[in-house]
Structures are given as C-alpha cells and as structure tokens.
Amino acid sequence: MTTTAAQGTTTGSTFRDRYRPEDEGLRFQELTYTGNFVGMEPVTDGIKGDKMMRARAKSKVLEKVTADDVRKDQFTIDELNDLNNYLAWNIWDVLVMRATEGVSGMIPRQEYEILAFMHEFYRWPEILRMTTREVGGAQGIMDIGATARREIGTKVNAVHDWAIGAVGFGMGRCGLLALEAIGPDDYISESNDILKFMQRVLWGKRQDGYLLNSQDRYRCKIHDDDFLATLTAQIEPLEAGGPEHAAFTQFNAAAELLSFLDHYDCRLGLGDTGPYELPDGNLLILRDLFVNEEVFHWSDVCDDAGLPHAYTLAIVLDPEKMSLAEIRVNDISTTFTRPKNYIDAIVGGAVFSREKWNTPMGQVANIPIKDLPGHLERVRTATLKLYSKTSRMCRRDLIWNGQYVYYVDMILPHLRLAGTYDKACRDYNLWEIDQRVANYYYDITKRGFAQETVPSKIFSGAGYLPFSDGADLGNSKGRWL
C-alpha cells in the first residue's frame, strides 16, 4: 500500500516505492550474474543489480557525470573497464527480461547478430570519428542526443543509443575475443571512440547526468513537460472491453509485429520512453513503432501499402487498476511491468503518424482512434507481403540482410542528423562488408560458435575480458602474430 503524491489517497499500487533511495526493486527472475566478478556475491537483475555493479566500479564513470566529463577526449583504463563490466551486466539484465518473447523461426538471428557485432567493432570507429569531426566535436554529438527530447518517431532513442556501446563495443569485442581474432589489449583507442560517442549521445538525450535507464531505476523520462502537454492533449479515453480499446490494442499489436519483421525480428523497430506520471496519477508510455525504414530494400512492400516511417502510440495506464508493483522501461526501449499484463489497465490512448524520418514535428499528425481500422488493414497487408517476400529468400541473404539491420541501422539515426550518412556511404563504403567479416561467415557455424560459444560468453559475462591495468590508451592492432 502506498500514498500517491498527486491524489493524496491510499492505493493498492506500490510502484512508487521503487523510487525510494533505499529500495532494491523486485526480482523479475531467479538467475544471477557473475561476469568478471568471480568469487564475489552474484549480481541480481533490476535496481539491486544496478546498485551492486556501481558499488564495484573503480571510477566515477557510472555516477552522474557533467558535460565537461562527457566532452573529454577519452576514458581512462579504469573507466573503460567499469563501462565494460556495467554494459555486460546490463546486456544480461535486458536479455533476462526478453526471455518470454516469441522468436521467428524464419530468420537466422544468431548468425547475423554475431557477424554484425564484429563488423561494428571493426568499422564503426572511423565513421564515428568522422561524424564527430563533421559536427564540430563532442558538443555536436551531445546536441544530436538532445534532439530526442522534443521528437517522437525518432530513432535517436534508448535502444539505438545503447546499442552503440553495448553491441558495437561490448558484444563486438566479446565476439572477436571468443574467436581469438583480437587480444584483450587490442583496439583500445577504437574502443574509446565507440564508447565516447555512446556517452555523448546518451548524456545529451537524458541531461540528468546518467547514461542508461537502469541507472535511474529504469526510467526514460526524456521529454520536456511542455512538449508532452502537446501530446497528452490529444489522448482519447478508453475502456477495457469497449470497441475503441480493442481497436487501439489491436493496432498496437499489429504495428509492433510489422516493426519487428521490417527490422529482421529485432527491437530496433520499437522504442518506448517513460513512464511519465500524469497529474491524475496515471502513467504515460510513448511507443514509437517504425513500420517502414526506407534504407531497407525489402521495405518496398511497406511503401506499396502506403505506410509512414513510424507510428507513435501514447499509452495511458491506470496503475491502481492493475495494482502495479514495478514498471521498467529498459535500455532496449521495452516496457516490462509486474503484474505482467497491462492491457486491461490501458485507460487512454492516442496515435500519431510520422511520414518520413525527417518530417518536421509540426507535421506529425494525430490519427483519431475511429480511423485506425484503415491503418490496421494497411499494416496487415504489408506484414503478409513481407512474410511472403522473406520466406523466399535464401539463408545467405537472410543473414546478410539481418547483419545490415544491426550494422547500419544502429548508427543510422545519428549519421542522418549529423548529415554524414551520404559521406559514410560514399567515402567510407558503409554498405560494403569488411573482408575479415566476410571470411568469418564461413567460421561462425563451425564448432557451434554462433549457436553456443558466443551466446555462452555473452550471457554469462565471461567473455567481456577487462583491459590490463597498464595498457596503453593509444593501442590499436599493431601486429598479427
């Protein structure tokens, strides 16, 4: 039982207790994490896990940092190792919460993921350095992050920003270490390039000193109040069991399915922010669903269906109706609650449409819920055609297409806003496959590398080897011996 600040009444929800400094949150599952902390108390998921990881850090990089900290050219070895350890735990933490998700048996995800991880680690550093130079340095990258505070339907969001460091650095380096293609002290300079880019985008977006949602008890409250007010003014009331509630939730499910499929069964097509507490005590989640990404050639079926770049759903939850005990918007932009099912607690909603990625916010249109059936039909038509198109592709095409979704799309929104996407394509051959990674294609299925070795290294945390204490920050890959 708790008392709401907004209403001054005693209620059945307890989720606000999670925001008390002494609270350690709920456990969403019983598994624990070890990583590089062998012999120490295992780390839990959730708020308690975040506290444990930050308590074990040698530097202050996991505490609130200032703009001047973020503008520094590089991290120290201790800071790099603290970020390496924290991201490894954070990856485990979000993957644990994904455990109940459905997966497609059509797309070979493990194969395309490991190729993309390694490709990103090799290729992104020079592209991110070029982009930083083109926008005038660190502040320019922080400004790109800040654009998300007054936008919806933008891919400058939690999952893309997190992926720069967690996937491009963390899992990319982990995969190459497992393949014995690199050593623990190789590519330190490039690791700094990737992690500094991530830090600057995330700091600019959050502007509270933290980088990740897990550091703020799984809140991603990035939008300014006056901006939120323009959206909440358009919310329509919904009642569970009513036709408008059914239309809203059916549209959410269908558009979410297409956003996954258009992004090869991964979460880059979805982005949640929140929870934002409204004046009446209800909670608002803003959910971007990217149903038509123009750089993917297979999205032509979405063009044919007349779909916009993104739909955004404003979802209002009544926490008392579901006796909400905890709500997490994690760092892959996904909302999890306890109790798990929040559909019947949706008491309001609105839908917005963003035609192209660069459509000005002033032209982002509200779609009345009574008009959703027409959009639902277009989403279903595109989904059916995309399933048919995908089912005809050979395994090799599926793997390389999926690789492109990770390798290109994870930094695409930042390059677009920096104005460097065309330069990356023209001068840096962004869409070419590095010869080292092309050769790995033939190695990843040997001895269960993609299916067993890499998942084991990533999920256990054992593969995120630390940098040596005395390692040279300027190290790249000086020799192949």
C-alpha positions in Angstrom: 0.0 0.0 0.0 1.2 3.5 -0.8 0.0 7.1 -1.0 0.0 9.0 -4.3 1.6 12.4 -4.2 -0.8 13.6 -6.9 -4.0 12.4 -5.2 -3.1 12.2 -1.5 -5.0 8.9 -1.3 -4.1 5.4 -0.2 -4.0 2.9 -3.1 -3.2 -0.7 -4.0 -0.2 0.1 -6.2 3.3 0.0 -4.8 5.4 1.0 -7.8 6.3 4.4 -6.3 8.2 2.6 -3.6 10.7 1.6 -6.3 11.8 5.2 -6.5 12.8 5.4 -2.8 16.6 5.6 -2.5 16.8 2.6 -0.1 14.5 0.4 -2.3 16.2 -2.5 -4.2 13.3 -3.3 -6.5 11.6 -6.6 -7.3 13.4 -9.6 -8.8 11.9 -10.4 -12.2 13.7 -13.8 -12.2 15.9 -16.0 -10.1 19.0 -16.1 -12.3 22.1 -14.2 -11.2 25.1 -12.7 -13.0 28.9 -13.2 -12.4 30.8 -11.7 -15.3 34.3 -10.6 -14.2 33.5 -10.8 -10.5 34.3 -14.5 -10.0 34.3 -15.3 -6.2 32.1 -12.4 -5.3 28.4 -12.3 -4.4 26.4 -13.0 -7.6 24.7 -9.9 -9.1 20.9 -9.8 -9.4 18.7 -8.2 -12.1 17.0 -4.8 -11.6 17.6 -2.0 -9.2 19.6 -4.1 -6.8 21.8 -5.3 -9.6 22.5 -1.7 -10.7 23.5 -0.8 -7.2 25.8 -3.8 -6.9 27.6 -3.0 -10.2 28.0 0.7 -9.5 29.4 -0.2 -6.0 32.1 -2.4 -7.6 33.3 0.3 -10.1 36.8 1.7 -9.6 36.0 5.1 -11.2 33.1 7.6 -11.1 32.0 7.0 -14.7 28.8 5.2 -13.6 27.7 8.0 -11.3 26.2 11.3 -12.6 28.7 12.9 -14.9 29.0 16.5 -16.1 29.0 18.0 -19.6 32.7 18.7 -19.1 33.3 15.0 -18.2 31.5 14.0 -21.4 33.5 16.4 -23.6 36.8 14.8 -22.5 38.6 13.1 -25.5 38.9 9.6 -23.9 38.2 7.4 -20.9 40.8 6.1 -18.6 41.5 2.4 -18.4 39.5 2.2 -15.1 36.6 4.0 -16.8 36.7 1.7 -19.8 36.7 -1.4 -17.6 33.8 0.0 -15.5 31.8 0.6 -18.6 32.8 -2.8 -20.0 31.6 -4.5 -16.8 28.4 -2.5 -16.5 27.3 -2.9 -20.1 28.0 -6.6 -19.8 25.7 -6.8 -16.8 23.1 -4.5 -18.5 23.1 -6.8 -21.6 22.4 -9.8 -19.4 19.7 -7.8 -17.5 17.8 -6.9 -20.6 18.2 -10.3 -22.2 16.7 -11.9 -19.0 13.6 -9.7 -19.4 13.3 -10.7 -23.0 13.2 -14.4 -22.1 9.4 -14.7 -22.7 9.4 -13.0 -26.1 8.4 -15.0 -29.1 11.1 -15.5 -31.8 10.8 -16.1 -35.5 12.0 -19.5 -36.9 12.4 -17.9 -40.3 15.4 -15.6 -39.8 18.8 -16.9 -38.6 19.3 -14.3 -35.9 22.3 -15.7 -34.1 24.3 -15.9 -37.3 23.5 -12.4 -38.4 24.0 -10.9 -35.0 27.5 -12.2 -34.4 28.6 -11.0 -37.8 27.1 -7.6 -37.2 28.7 -7.4 -33.7 32.2 -8.0 -35.1 31.6 -5.8 -38.2 30.5 -2.9 -36.0 33.6 -3.1 -33.8 35.9 -3.1 -36.8 34.2 -0.5 -39.0 32.3 2.0 -36.7 35.3 3.8 -35.1 36.5 5.6 -38.2 32.9 6.5 -39.2 32.1 7.8 -35.7 35.3 9.8 -35.6 34.5 11.4 -38.9 30.9 12.2 -37.7 32.3 13.8 -34.6 34.6 16.0 -36.6 31.9 16.9 -39.1 29.5 18.2 -36.3 32.3 20.2 -34.7 33.3 17.9 -31.8 31.8 16.4 -28.7 29.1 19.1 -28.2 27.7 18.4 -31.7 27.1 14.7 -30.8 25.5 15.8 -27.4 23.2 18.1 -29.4 22.1 15.1 -31.6 21.1 13.3 -28.5 19.2 16.3 -27.2 17.0 16.4 -30.3 15.1 13.4 -28.9 13.7 15.5 -26.1 11.3 17.2 -28.4 10.6 14.5 -31.0 8.5 11.4 -31.4 9.1 8.8 -34.1 12.8 9.3 -34.0 15.4 6.5 -33.9 17.7 8.6 -31.7 16.2 6.5 -28.8 17.3 4.2 -26.0 17.9 1.1 -28.0 19.9 2.7 -30.8 22.0 4.8 -28.4 22.6 1.9 -26.0 23.5 -0.4 -29.0 26.4 1.9 -29.9 28.3 0.8 -26.8 26.6 -2.4 -25.7 26.5 -4.0 -29.1 29.2 -2.3 -31.2 31.8 -2.3 -28.4 30.6 -4.8 -25.8 29.3 -7.7 -27.9 31.6 -6.9 -30.9 34.7 -7.1 -28.8 33.4 -10.1 -26.9 32.8 -12.0 -30.2 36.2 -11.2 -31.5 37.9 -12.2 -28.3 36.0 -15.5 -28.4 37.1 -16.0 -32.0 40.7 -15.2 -30.8 40.8 -12.6 -33.6 41.9 -10.0 -31.1 43.5 -9.8 -27.7 42.2 -8.0 -24.6 44.5 -5.0 -25.1 43.9 -4.6 -28.8 41.9 -1.7 -30.2 41.8 0.3 -27.0 41.8 3.6 -29.0 38.9 2.4 -31.1 37.0 1.2 -28.0 37.3 4.8 -26.7 35.9 6.1 -30.0 32.8 4.0 -29.8 32.1 4.5 -26.1 32.7 8.2 -26.2 30.2 8.5 -29.0 27.7 6.5 -27.0 28.2 8.5 -23.8 27.8 11.9 -25.6 24.5 10.9 -27.3 23.0 9.4 -24.2 24.1 12.3 -21.9 22.7 14.8 -24.4 19.4 13.0 -24.5 18.9 12.4 -20.8 20.6 15.6 -19.4 20.3 14.3 -15.8 24.0 13.1 -15.7 23.1 9.4 -16.2 23.6 7.5 -19.4 21.3 4.5 -19.0 17.7 3.9 -17.9 18.9 1.2 -15.5 20.9 3.8 -13.6 17.7 5.7 -13.0 15.6 2.8 -11.8 14.5 2.0 -15.3 13.1 5.4 -16.2 13.5 7.1 -19.6 11.8 10.4 -18.9 13.5 12.4 -21.6 10.7 14.6 -22.9 10.2 18.2 -21.8 6.9 18.9 -19.9 5.6 21.5 -22.4 6.3 19.0 -25.3 4.5 16.2 -23.5 1.5 18.5 -23.0 1.0 18.9 -26.7 0.7 15.1 -27.0 -1.4 14.4 -23.9 -4.0 17.0 -25.0 -4.9 14.6 -27.9 -5.4 11.5 -25.7 -8.8 9.8 -26.0 -10.4 7.9 -23.1 -10.5 4.1 -23.5 -12.4 1.5 -21.5 -11.4 -2.2 -21.4 -13.9 -4.3 -23.3 -15.0 -1.3 -25.4 -14.6 -1.1 -29.2 -12.1 1.8 -29.1 -9.9 -0.1 -26.6 -10.0 -3.1 -28.8 -9.1 -1.0 -31.9 -6.2 0.6 -30.1 -4.7 -2.5 -28.7 -5.1 -4.5 -31.9 -3.4 -1.7 -33.8 -0.6 -1.7 -31.3 -0.1 -5.5 -31.7 -0.2 -5.4 -35.5 2.1 -2.4 -35.9 4.6 -3.9 -33.4 4.7 -7.2 -35.3 5.5 -5.4 -38.5 8.1 -3.2 -36.9 9.9 -6.3 -35.7 9.6 -8.0 -39.1 10.9 -5.0 -41.0 13.9 -5.0 -38.7 14.5 -8.7 -39.1 13.0 -9.8 -35.8 14.9 -7.4 -33.6 13.9 -4.5 -31.3 15.4 -1.6 -33.4 11.8 -1.1 -34.8 10.4 -0.3 -31.4 11.1 2.5 -28.9 9.4 3.2 -25.6 10.0 6.2 -23.3 8.5 6.9 -19.9 6.9 6.2 -17.6 5.7 9.8 -17.2 3.4 10.3 -14.3 0.4 12.4 -15.3 -1.4 14.9 -13.0 -4.2 12.4 -12.2 -1.7 9.7 -11.1 -1.9 7.6 -14.3 1.3 6.7 -16.2 2.1 7.6 -19.8 4.3 5.4 -22.1 5.2 6.8 -25.5 5.8 3.9 -28.0 7.4 4.5 -31.4 6.8 1.7 -34.0 9.0 2.0 -37.1 7.0 0.2 -39.8 8.8 1.5 -42.9 12.5 2.0 -42.9 13.4 3.4 -46.3 17.1 2.2 -46.4 16.0 -1.5 -46.4 15.2 -2.7 -49.9 12.6 -5.2 -48.5 10.6 -2.2 -47.1 9.2 -1.7 -50.6 6.2 -3.7 -49.5 5.6 -1.1 -46.8 5.9 1.7 -49.4 3.3 -0.1 -51.5 0.9 -0.3 -48.6 1.3 3.5 -48.1 2.7 3.2 -44.6 4.5 6.1 -42.8 8.0 5.8 -41.4 6.6 5.5 -37.9 3.5 5.4 -35.8 3.7 6.6 -32.2 1.3 5.4 -29.6 0.6 7.4 -26.4 -0.5 4.7 -23.9 -2.0 5.7 -20.6 -2.0 3.1 -17.8 -4.0 3.2 -14.5 -1.5 1.8 -12.0 -4.3 1.2 -9.4 -6.4 -0.9 -11.8 -3.5 -3.4 -12.1 -2.0 -2.9 -8.6 1.2 -2.0 -10.3 4.2 -3.1 -8.2 7.1 -2.2 -10.6 7.4 -0.8 -14.1 10.7 -0.8 -16.1 11.5 0.9 -19.4 14.8 -0.8 -20.0 17.7 0.2 -22.2 16.4 -1.6 -25.3 13.3 0.6 -25.2 11.0 -2.0 -23.9 8.4 -1.8 -21.1 8.0 -4.5 -18.5 5.6 -4.5 -15.6 4.7 -6.6 -12.5 2.0 -7.8 -12.8 3.0 -8.6 -16.4 -0.3 -7.9 -18.3 -1.1 -4.2 -18.5 -3.6 -4.3 -21.4 -6.7 -4.1 -19.3 -5.2 -1.2 -17.4 -5.0 1.0 -20.5 -7.4 3.8 -19.9 -6.4 6.3 -22.6 -4.5 6.4 -25.9 -3.6 8.4 -29.0 -1.8 7.5 -32.2 0.4 9.8 -34.3 2.0 9.3 -37.7 5.4 10.5 -38.9 5.6 10.2 -42.7 9.3 10.3 -43.2 12.3 10.2 -40.8 12.9 13.9 -41.4 9.2 15.0 -41.4 9.1 18.1 -39.1 7.4 17.6 -35.7 4.9 20.3 -36.7 3.7 17.9 -39.5 3.4 14.8 -37.3 -0.3 14.0 -37.5 -2.8 12.7 -34.9 -4.9 9.7 -36.1 -8.3 9.6 -34.4 -8.9 6.1 -33.0 -12.1 5.8 -35.1 -9.8 6.0 -38.2 -7.4 3.2 -37.0 -9.2 0.3 -38.9 -7.9 1.7 -42.3 -4.3 1.9 -41.0 -4.6 -1.6 -39.5 -5.6 -3.0 -42.8 -2.5 -1.4 -44.5 -0.2 -2.7 -41.7 -1.6 -6.2 -42.1 -1.3 -6.1 -45.9 2.4 -5.1 -45.6 3.1 -7.7 -43.0 1.6 -10.5 -45.2 3.6 -9.4 -48.2 6.8 -9.1 -46.1 6.4 -12.6 -44.7 5.9 -13.9 -48.3 9.0 -12.0 -49.5 11.1 -13.1 -46.6 10.1 -16.7 -46.9 11.5 -16.8 -50.5 15.0 -15.6 -49.5 17.9 -18.0 -49.2 19.7 -18.4 -45.9 22.7 -16.3 -47.0 20.5 -13.3 -48.0 18.7 -13.5 -44.7 21.9 -13.5 -42.7 23.5 -10.5 -44.6 20.2 -8.6 -44.6 20.0 -9.0 -40.9 23.6 -8.1 -40.5 22.8 -4.8 -42.3 19.9 -4.1 -40.0 22.2 -4.1 -37.0 25.4 -2.7 -38.5 23.7 0.2 -40.4 20.5 0.9 -38.5 22.1 1.2 -35.1 24.1 4.3 -36.1 21.8 5.4 -39.0 19.8 8.0 -37.0 22.9 9.7 -35.7 24.5 9.9 -39.1 21.3 11.2 -40.6 21.1 14.1 -38.1 24.8 14.8 -38.4 24.4 14.9 -42.2 27.2 12.3 -42.6 25.2 9.3 -43.9 25.9 10.0 -47.5 29.6 10.7 -46.8 29.8 7.4 -44.8 28.3 5.6 -47.8 30.4 7.3 -50.4 33.8 7.8 -48.7 33.7 5.0 -46.1 31.9 2.3 -48.1 29.4 1.9 -45.2 27.4 -0.8 -47.1 30.4 -2.9 -48.1 31.3 -5.9 -46.0 34.8 -5.8 -44.5 36.9 -8.7 -45.8 37.6 -10.0 -42.3 33.9 -10.3 -41.5 33.1 -11.7 -44.9 35.5 -14.6 -44.1 34.0 -15.1 -40.6 30.8 -16.0 -42.4 32.3 -19.4 -43.0 33.6 -19.8 -39.5 30.6 -18.8 -37.3 28.8 -22.1 -37.7 31.8 -24.3 -37.0 32.0 -26.0 -33.6 28.8 -24.2 -32.6 30.5 -20.8 -32.5 27.4 -18.7 -33.2 24.9 -21.0 -31.6 26.8 -22.0 -28.4 30.2 -20.3 -27.8 29.2 -16.7 -28.3 25.8 -16.9 -26.5 27.6 -18.5 -23.6 30.3 -15.8 -23.5 27.7 -13.0 -23.7 25.1 -14.3 -21.4 27.5 -15.4 -18.6 29.5 -12.3 -18.9 32.7 -14.4 -19.0 33.6 -13.1 -22.5 34.0 -9.4 -21.6 37.6 -9.6 -20.7 39.0 -6.4 -19.0 41.7 -4.2 -20.4 45.1 -4.6 -18.5 45.8 -2.0 -15.8 48.9 -0.7 -17.5 47.6 -0.9 -21.1 48.3 2.0 -23.5 45.2 4.0 -24.3 46.6 4.5 -27.8 46.7 0.8 -28.6 45.1 -0.3 -31.8 46.1 -3.6 -33.5 49.8 -3.3 -34.1 50.6 -6.8 -35.0 49.2 -10.1 -36.2 51.3 -12.9 -34.6 
